[in-house]
Amino acid sequence: MKNAKPLVLTSQFSTNVLLSILFFLMIGDYLLTYVGMYTLGIVEEANALMVWLMALPFKKGFLIRMFVSLGPICLFKFAEKYKDPYIYRRILLIPLFIQLVPYIGHVLWVFKYFIDYSTFINKFIQ
């Protein structure tokens, strides 16, 4: 395996960049869910452990979500010094790809919302 070709994503980005992306994905998930629930009214929180967080006022919920998101980031940063950097960055891809799952859902919900909204507007105008 020593001659294995490095994975492009892990060889081009530092650990700090990958951890920053993971943090922003976590925060973005909260923001998109909040907008989908309270502004657009098209989504519900699917994670039973996070329903209480979504019921809080925005500022309080956002601060708590930031601290909750920093927990895994700090643990990953702490564990960095105990692993080979190449292997460690490949392991970081797992939570990155897992965090992309809610984003796919958000994109589909927003897309469906705007398609339905534009159909409604077109019918109203004609």
Order of alpha helices (4+ residues) and beta strands (2+ residues): alpha-alpha-alpha-alpha-alpha
